[in-house]
């Protein structure tokens, strides 16, 4: 039986560097570089840097 193919995309979390716990979920290519983006954080009411971490599945 053949092995299951890996998906071309990953689901990742972009976590706020303002340490509010706010995050965005998005997709990126598996071979691409790690994502970072300046996006709006409603808890501090301003745009801040968001950096990537892998999305974890809950048990």
PyMOL Python script that loads the backbone (N, CA, C, O; Angstrom):
from pymol import cmd

cmd.read_pdbstr("""\
ATOM      1  N   UNK A   1       0.845  -1.175   0.000  1.00  0.00           N
ATOM      2  CA  UNK A   1       0.000   0.000   0.000  1.00  0.00           C
ATOM      3  C   UNK A   1       0.891   1.239   0.000  1.00  0.00           C
ATOM      4  O   UNK A   1       1.869   1.306   0.745  1.00  0.00           O
ATOM      5  N   UNK A   2       0.558   2.201  -0.821  1.00  0.00           N
ATOM      6  CA  UNK A   2       1.376   3.409  -0.953  1.00  0.00           C
ATOM      7  C   UNK A   2       1.184   4.329   0.249  1.00  0.00           C
ATOM      8  O   UNK A   2       0.121   4.355   0.868  1.00  0.00           O
ATOM      9  N   UNK A   3       2.234   5.080   0.563  1.00  0.00           N
ATOM     10  CA  UNK A   3       2.169   6.036   1.662  1.00  0.00           C
ATOM     11  C   UNK A   3       1.285   7.226   1.262  1.00  0.00           C
ATOM     12  O   UNK A   3       1.184   7.569   0.084  1.00  0.00           O
ATOM     13  N   UNK A   4       0.663   7.835   2.243  1.00  0.00           N
ATOM     14  CA  UNK A   4      -0.200   8.981   1.997  1.00  0.00           C
ATOM     15  C   UNK A   4       0.654  10.200   1.636  1.00  0.00           C
ATOM     16  O   UNK A   4       1.665  10.468   2.285  1.00  0.00           O
ATOM     17  N   UNK A   5       0.247  10.928   0.608  1.00  0.00           N
ATOM     18  CA  UNK A   5       0.997  12.106   0.168  1.00  0.00           C
ATOM     19  C   UNK A   5       0.787  13.259   1.150  1.00  0.00           C
ATOM     20  O   UNK A   5      -0.288  13.401   1.733  1.00  0.00           O
ATOM     21  N   UNK A   6       1.821  14.076   1.325  1.00  0.00           N
ATOM     22  CA  UNK A   6       1.714  15.247   2.192  1.00  0.00           C
ATOM     23  C   UNK A   6       1.031  16.378   1.447  1.00  0.00           C
ATOM     24  O   UNK A   6       1.183  16.525   0.234  1.00  0.00           O
ATOM     25  N   UNK A   7       0.290  17.161   2.179  1.00  0.00           N
ATOM     26  CA  UNK A   7      -0.389  18.310   1.591  1.00  0.00           C
ATOM     27  C   UNK A   7       0.634  19.357   1.156  1.00  0.00           C
ATOM     28  O   UNK A   7       1.708  19.466   1.747  1.00  0.00           O
ATOM     29  N   UNK A   8       0.299  20.119   0.130  1.00  0.00           N
ATOM     30  CA  UNK A   8       1.204  21.171  -0.351  1.00  0.00           C
ATOM     31  C   UNK A   8       1.185  22.390   0.557  1.00  0.00           C
ATOM     32  O   UNK A   8       2.130  23.178   0.554  1.00  0.00           O
ATOM     33  N   UNK A   9       0.124  22.553   1.330  1.00  0.00           N
ATOM     34  CA  UNK A   9       0.009  23.717   2.201  1.00  0.00           C
ATOM     35  C   UNK A   9      -0.065  23.306   3.664  1.00  0.00           C
ATOM     36  O   UNK A   9      -0.461  22.188   3.995  1.00  0.00           O
ATOM     37  N   UNK A  10       0.325  24.232   4.526  1.00  0.00           N
ATOM     38  CA  UNK A  10       0.224  24.045   5.967  1.00  0.00           C
ATOM     39  C   UNK A  10      -0.710  25.103   6.532  1.00  0.00           C
ATOM     40  O   UNK A  10      -0.784  26.215   6.009  1.00  0.00           O
ATOM     41  N   UNK A  11      -1.418  24.763   7.592  1.00  0.00           N
ATOM     42  CA  UNK A  11      -2.194  25.759   8.314  1.00  0.00           C
ATOM     43  C   UNK A  11      -1.307  26.250   9.452  1.00  0.00           C
ATOM     44  O   UNK A  11      -0.805  25.457  10.248  1.00  0.00           O
ATOM     45  N   UNK A  12      -1.120  27.557   9.519  1.00  0.00           N
ATOM     46  CA  UNK A  12      -0.247  28.140  10.541  1.00  0.00           C
ATOM     47  C   UNK A  12      -0.997  29.236  11.285  1.00  0.00           C
ATOM     48  O   UNK A  12      -1.991  29.773  10.796  1.00  0.00           O
ATOM     49  N   UNK A  13      -0.504  29.553  12.469  1.00  0.00           N
ATOM     50  CA  UNK A  13      -1.037  30.660  13.256  1.00  0.00           C
ATOM     51  C   UNK A  13      -0.062  31.817  13.178  1.00  0.00           C
ATOM     52  O   UNK A  13       1.149  31.631  13.299  1.00  0.00           O
ATOM     53  N   UNK A  14      -0.591  33.000  12.977  1.00  0.00           N
ATOM     54  CA  UNK A  14       0.204  34.217  13.090  1.00  0.00           C
ATOM     55  C   UNK A  14      -0.127  34.809  14.452  1.00  0.00           C
ATOM     56  O   UNK A  14      -1.247  35.269  14.676  1.00  0.00           O
ATOM     57  N   UNK A  15       0.852  34.800  15.374  1.00  0.00           N
ATOM     58  CA  UNK A  15       0.626  35.211  16.754  1.00  0.00           C
ATOM     59  C   UNK A  15       1.155  36.624  16.963  1.00  0.00           C
ATOM     60  O   UNK A  15       2.240  36.958  16.487  1.00  0.00           O
ATOM     61  N   UNK A  16       0.412  37.437  17.657  1.00  0.00           N
ATOM     62  CA  UNK A  16       0.769  38.830  17.908  1.00  0.00           C
ATOM     63  C   UNK A  16       2.016  38.924  18.779  1.00  0.00           C
ATOM     64  O   UNK A  16       2.147  38.203  19.769  1.00  0.00           O
ATOM     65  N   UNK A  17       2.931  39.819  18.405  1.00  0.00           N
ATOM     66  CA  UNK A  17       4.125  40.049  19.224  1.00  0.00           C
ATOM     67  C   UNK A  17       3.836  41.011  20.369  1.00  0.00           C
ATOM     68  O   UNK A  17       4.714  41.268  21.193  1.00  0.00           O
ATOM     69  N   UNK A  18       2.616  41.550  20.433  1.00  0.00           N
ATOM     70  CA  UNK A  18       2.214  42.394  21.555  1.00  0.00           C
ATOM     71  C   UNK A  18       1.854  41.536  22.771  1.00  0.00           C
ATOM     72  O   UNK A  18       1.518  42.069  23.828  1.00  0.00           O
ATOM     73  N   UNK A  19       1.922  40.225  22.627  1.00  0.00           N
ATOM     74  CA  UNK A  19       1.667  39.243  23.684  1.00  0.00           C
ATOM     75  C   UNK A  19       0.272  39.372  24.280  1.00  0.00           C
ATOM     76  O   UNK A  19       0.084  39.266  25.491  1.00  0.00           O
ATOM     77  N   UNK A  20      -0.700  39.602  23.404  1.00  0.00           N
ATOM     78  CA  UNK A  20      -2.092  39.670  23.844  1.00  0.00           C
ATOM     79  C   UNK A  20      -2.791  38.324  23.712  1.00  0.00           C
ATOM     80  O   UNK A  20      -3.881  38.136  24.253  1.00  0.00           O
ATOM     81  N   UNK A  21      -2.173  37.383  22.996  1.00  0.00           N
ATOM     82  CA  UNK A  21      -2.803  36.098  22.761  1.00  0.00           C
ATOM     83  C   UNK A  21      -3.660  36.077  21.514  1.00  0.00           C
ATOM     84  O   UNK A  21      -4.205  35.032  21.158  1.00  0.00           O
ATOM     85  N   UNK A  22      -3.789  37.211  20.844  1.00  0.00           N
ATOM     86  CA  UNK A  22      -4.590  37.282  19.624  1.00  0.00           C
ATOM     87  C   UNK A  22      -3.799  36.673  18.473  1.00  0.00           C
ATOM     88  O   UNK A  22      -2.583  36.842  18.386  1.00  0.00           O
ATOM     89  N   UNK A  23      -4.510  35.951  17.574  1.00  0.00           N
ATOM     90  CA  UNK A  23      -3.836  35.316  16.446  1.00  0.00           C
ATOM     91  C   UNK A  23      -4.751  35.279  15.239  1.00  0.00           C
ATOM     92  O   UNK A  23      -5.972  35.375  15.360  1.00  0.00           O
ATOM     93  N   UNK A  24      -4.142  35.138  14.077  1.00  0.00           N
ATOM     94  CA  UNK A  24      -4.826  34.875  12.821  1.00  0.00           C
ATOM     95  C   UNK A  24      -4.406  33.487  12.366  1.00  0.00           C
ATOM     96  O   UNK A  24      -3.265  33.085  12.591  1.00  0.00           O
ATOM     97  N   UNK A  25      -5.309  32.746  11.730  1.00  0.00           N
ATOM     98  CA  UNK A  25      -4.961  31.471  11.110  1.00  0.00           C
ATOM     99  C   UNK A  25      -4.917  31.670   9.604  1.00  0.00           C
ATOM    100  O   UNK A  25      -5.770  32.356   9.040  1.00  0.00           O
ATOM    101  N   UNK A  26      -3.926  31.074   8.951  1.00  0.00           N
ATOM    102  CA  UNK A  26      -3.785  31.219   7.511  1.00  0.00           C
ATOM    103  C   UNK A  26      -3.064  29.998   6.958  1.00  0.00           C
ATOM    104  O   UNK A  26      -2.594  29.146   7.712  1.00  0.00           O
ATOM    105  N   UNK A  27      -2.984  29.924   5.648  1.00  0.00           N
ATOM    106  CA  UNK A  27      -2.274  28.839   4.985  1.00  0.00           C
ATOM    107  C   UNK A  27      -1.030  29.380   4.311  1.00  0.00           C
ATOM    108  O   UNK A  27      -0.988  30.538   3.893  1.00  0.00           O
ATOM    109  N   UNK A  28      -0.006  28.523   4.206  1.00  0.00           N
ATOM    110  CA  UNK A  28       1.170  28.876   3.433  1.00  0.00           C
ATOM    111  C   UNK A  28       1.690  27.619   2.765  1.00  0.00           C
ATOM    112  O   UNK A  28       1.347  26.507   3.168  1.00  0.00           O
ATOM    113  N   UNK A  29       2.515  27.790   1.746  1.00  0.00           N
ATOM    114  CA  UNK A  29       3.109  26.637   1.077  1.00  0.00           C
ATOM    115  C   UNK A  29       4.079  25.935   2.011  1.00  0.00           C
ATOM    116  O   UNK A  29       4.736  26.572   2.835  1.00  0.00           O
ATOM    117  N   UNK A  30       4.162  24.631   1.879  1.00  0.00           N
ATOM    118  CA  UNK A  30       5.033  23.840   2.741  1.00  0.00           C
ATOM    119  C   UNK A  30       6.497  24.243   2.585  1.00  0.00           C
ATOM    120  O   UNK A  30       7.234  24.269   3.571  1.00  0.00           O
ATOM    121  N   UNK A  31       6.935  24.559   1.352  1.00  0.00           N
ATOM    122  CA  UNK A  31       8.335  24.869   1.112  1.00  0.00           C
ATOM    123  C   UNK A  31       8.649  26.349   1.258  1.00  0.00           C
ATOM    124  O   UNK A  31       9.809  26.738   1.122  1.00  0.00           O
ATOM    125  N   UNK A  32       7.671  27.173   1.525  1.00  0.00           N
ATOM    126  CA  UNK A  32       7.898  28.604   1.639  1.00  0.00           C
ATOM    127  C   UNK A  32       8.606  28.965   2.937  1.00  0.00           C
ATOM    128  O   UNK A  32       8.734  28.138   3.840  1.00  0.00           O
ATOM    129  N   UNK A  33       9.061  30.205   3.017  1.00  0.00           N
ATOM    130  CA  UNK A  33       9.707  30.704   4.225  1.00  0.00           C
ATOM    131  C   UNK A  33       8.650  30.964   5.304  1.00  0.00           C
ATOM    132  O   UNK A  33       7.454  31.021   5.017  1.00  0.00           O
ATOM    133  N   UNK A  34       9.110  31.120   6.539  1.00  0.00           N
ATOM    134  CA  UNK A  34       8.185  31.405   7.637  1.00  0.00           C
ATOM    135  C   UNK A  34       7.537  32.764   7.433  1.00  0.00           C
ATOM    136  O   UNK A  34       8.173  33.709   6.965  1.00  0.00           O
ATOM    137  N   UNK A  35       6.266  32.847   7.790  1.00  0.00           N
ATOM    138  CA  UNK A  35       5.515  34.078   7.573  1.00  0.00           C
ATOM    139  C   UNK A  35       5.677  35.058   8.733  1.00  0.00           C
ATOM    140  O   UNK A  35       5.803  34.660   9.891  1.00  0.00           O
ATOM    141  N   UNK A  36       5.670  36.311   8.406  1.00  0.00           N
ATOM    142  CA  UNK A  36       5.502  37.373   9.391  1.00  0.00           C
ATOM    143  C   UNK A  36       4.783  38.500   8.667  1.00  0.00           C
ATOM    144  O   UNK A  36       5.017  38.727   7.481  1.00  0.00           O
ATOM    145  N   UNK A  37       3.922  39.194   9.364  1.00  0.00           N
ATOM    146  CA  UNK A  37       3.124  40.240   8.735  1.00  0.00           C
ATOM    147  C   UNK A  37       2.723  41.273   9.786  1.00  0.00           C
ATOM    148  O   UNK A  37       2.587  40.958  10.968  1.00  0.00           O
ATOM    149  N   UNK A  38       2.540  42.500   9.335  1.00  0.00           N
ATOM    150  CA  UNK A  38       2.016  43.546  10.202  1.00  0.00           C
ATOM    151  C   UNK A  38       0.512  43.566   9.987  1.00  0.00           C
ATOM    152  O   UNK A  38       0.035  43.851   8.888  1.00  0.00           O
ATOM    153  N   UNK A  39      -0.234  43.259  11.050  1.00  0.00           N
ATOM    154  CA  UNK A  39      -1.685  43.192  10.979  1.00  0.00           C
ATOM    155  C   UNK A  39      -2.278  43.882  12.204  1.00  0.00           C
ATOM    156  O   UNK A  39      -1.565  44.241  13.142  1.00  0.00           O
ATOM    157  N   UNK A  40      -3.577  44.057  12.175  1.00  0.00           N
ATOM    158  CA  UNK A  40      -4.277  44.762  13.255  1.00  0.00           C
ATOM    159  C   UNK A  40      -4.552  43.829  14.428  1.00  0.00           C
ATOM    160  O   UNK A  40      -5.071  42.728  14.246  1.00  0.00           O
ATOM    161  N   UNK A  41      -4.201  44.276  15.631  1.00  0.00           N
ATOM    162  CA  UNK A  41      -4.510  43.551  16.865  1.00  0.00           C
ATOM    163  C   UNK A  41      -5.577  44.349  17.614  1.00  0.00           C
ATOM    164  O   UNK A  41      -5.270  45.408  18.161  1.00  0.00           O
ATOM    165  N   UNK A  42      -6.812  43.872  17.654  1.00  0.00           N
ATOM    166  CA  UNK A  42      -7.896  44.647  18.270  1.00  0.00           C
ATOM    167  C   UNK A  42      -7.760  44.801  19.780  1.00  0.00           C
ATOM    168  O   UNK A  42      -8.398  45.686  20.352  1.00  0.00           O
ATOM    169  N   UNK A  43      -6.965  43.985  20.442  1.00  0.00           N
ATOM    170  CA  UNK A  43      -6.830  44.099  21.888  1.00  0.00           C
ATOM    171  C   UNK A  43      -5.965  45.291  22.291  1.00  0.00           C
ATOM    172  O   UNK A  43      -6.158  45.857  23.367  1.00  0.00           O
ATOM    173  N   UNK A  44      -5.017  45.675  21.441  1.00  0.00           N
ATOM    174  CA  UNK A  44      -4.212  46.876  21.709  1.00  0.00           C
ATOM    175  C   UNK A  44      -4.601  48.025  20.780  1.00  0.00           C
ATOM    176  O   UNK A  44      -4.064  49.128  20.888  1.00  0.00           O
ATOM    177  N   UNK A  45      -5.534  47.762  19.873  1.00  0.00           N
ATOM    178  CA  UNK A  45      -6.091  48.745  18.943  1.00  0.00           C
ATOM    179  C   UNK A  45      -5.022  49.410  18.078  1.00  0.00           C
ATOM    180  O   UNK A  45      -5.032  50.626  17.888  1.00  0.00           O
ATOM    181  N   UNK A  46      -4.102  48.600  17.559  1.00  0.00           N
ATOM    182  CA  UNK A  46      -3.092  49.110  16.637  1.00  0.00           C
ATOM    183  C   UNK A  46      -2.522  47.970  15.815  1.00  0.00           C
ATOM    184  O   UNK A  46      -2.766  46.797  16.096  1.00  0.00           O
ATOM    185  N   UNK A  47      -1.756  48.337  14.792  1.00  0.00           N
ATOM    186  CA  UNK A  47      -1.114  47.326  13.965  1.00  0.00           C
ATOM    187  C   UNK A  47       0.192  46.905  14.618  1.00  0.00           C
ATOM    188  O   UNK A  47       0.984  47.750  15.037  1.00  0.00           O
ATOM    189  N   UNK A  48       0.418  45.588  14.707  1.00  0.00           N
ATOM    190  CA  UNK A  48       1.641  45.049  15.302  1.00  0.00           C
ATOM    191  C   UNK A  48       2.154  43.917  14.425  1.00  0.00           C
ATOM    192  O   UNK A  48       1.461  43.457  13.518  1.00  0.00           O
ATOM    193  N   UNK A  49       3.352  43.482  14.699  1.00  0.00           N
ATOM    194  CA  UNK A  49       3.959  42.377  13.962  1.00  0.00           C
ATOM    195  C   UNK A  49       3.382  41.056  14.453  1.00  0.00           C
ATOM    196  O   UNK A  49       3.286  40.819  15.657  1.00  0.00           O
ATOM    197  N   UNK A  50       3.000  40.201  13.512  1.00  0.00           N
ATOM    198  CA  UNK A  50       2.534  38.855  13.807  1.00  0.00           C
ATOM    199  C   UNK A  50       3.545  37.881  13.214  1.00  0.00           C
ATOM    200  O   UNK A  50       3.960  38.049  12.067  1.00  0.00           O
ATOM    201  N   UNK A  51       3.947  36.867  13.973  1.00  0.00           N
ATOM    202  CA  UNK A  51       4.916  35.882  13.499  1.00  0.00           C
ATOM    203  C   UNK A  51       4.274  34.501  13.514  1.00  0.00           C
ATOM    204  O   UNK A  51       3.322  34.244  14.251  1.00  0.00           O
ATOM    205  N   UNK A  52       4.815  33.630  12.692  1.00  0.00           N
ATOM    206  CA  UNK A  52       4.238  32.305  12.479  1.00  0.00           C
ATOM    207  C   UNK A  52       4.600  31.317  13.579  1.00  0.00           C
ATOM    208  O   UNK A  52       5.718  31.319  14.096  1.00  0.00           O
ATOM    209  N   UNK A  53       3.646  30.485  13.922  1.00  0.00           N
ATOM    210  CA  UNK A  53       3.885  29.271  14.694  1.00  0.00           C
ATOM    211  C   UNK A  53       2.959  28.210  14.122  1.00  0.00           C
ATOM    212  O   UNK A  53       1.928  28.539  13.537  1.00  0.00           O
ATOM    213  N   UNK A  54       3.312  26.953  14.284  1.00  0.00           N
ATOM    214  CA  UNK A  54       2.473  25.895  13.724  1.00  0.00           C
ATOM    215  C   UNK A  54       1.160  25.803  14.481  1.00  0.00           C
ATOM    216  O   UNK A  54       1.112  25.999  15.695  1.00  0.00           O
ATOM    217  N   UNK A  55       0.112  25.507  13.761  1.00  0.00           N
ATOM    218  CA  UNK A  55      -1.201  25.322  14.383  1.00  0.00           C
ATOM    219  C   UNK A  55      -1.214  23.932  15.013  1.00  0.00           C
ATOM    220  O   UNK A  55      -0.861  22.953  14.354  1.00  0.00           O
ATOM    221  N   UNK A  56      -1.611  23.836  16.263  1.00  0.00           N
ATOM    222  CA  UNK A  56      -1.647  22.549  16.957  1.00  0.00           C
ATOM    223  C   UNK A  56      -3.054  21.993  16.930  1.00  0.00           C
ATOM    224  O   UNK A  56      -4.030  22.737  17.033  1.00  0.00           O
ATOM    225  N   UNK A  57      -3.152  20.688  16.791  1.00  0.00           N
ATOM    226  CA  UNK A  57      -4.453  20.023  16.822  1.00  0.00           C
ATOM    227  C   UNK A  57      -4.770  19.668  18.261  1.00  0.00           C
ATOM    228  O   UNK A  57      -3.917  19.174  18.998  1.00  0.00           O
ATOM    229  N   UNK A  58      -5.990  19.922  18.643  1.00  0.00           N
ATOM    230  CA  UNK A  58      -6.420  19.547  19.988  1.00  0.00           C
ATOM    231  C   UNK A  58      -6.895  18.103  19.955  1.00  0.00           C
ATOM    232  O   UNK A  58      -7.717  17.717  19.124  1.00  0.00           O
ATOM    233  N   UNK A  59      -6.357  17.318  20.876  1.00  0.00           N
ATOM    234  CA  UNK A  59      -6.523  15.915  21.035  1.00  0.00           C
ATOM    235  C   UNK A  59      -7.701  15.240  20.625  1.00  0.00           C
ATOM    236  O   UNK A  59      -7.801  14.023  20.782  1.00  0.00           O
TER     237      UNK A  59
END
""", "prot")
cmd.dss("prot")
cmd.show_as("cartoon", "prot")
cmd.util.cbc("prot")
cmd.orient("prot")
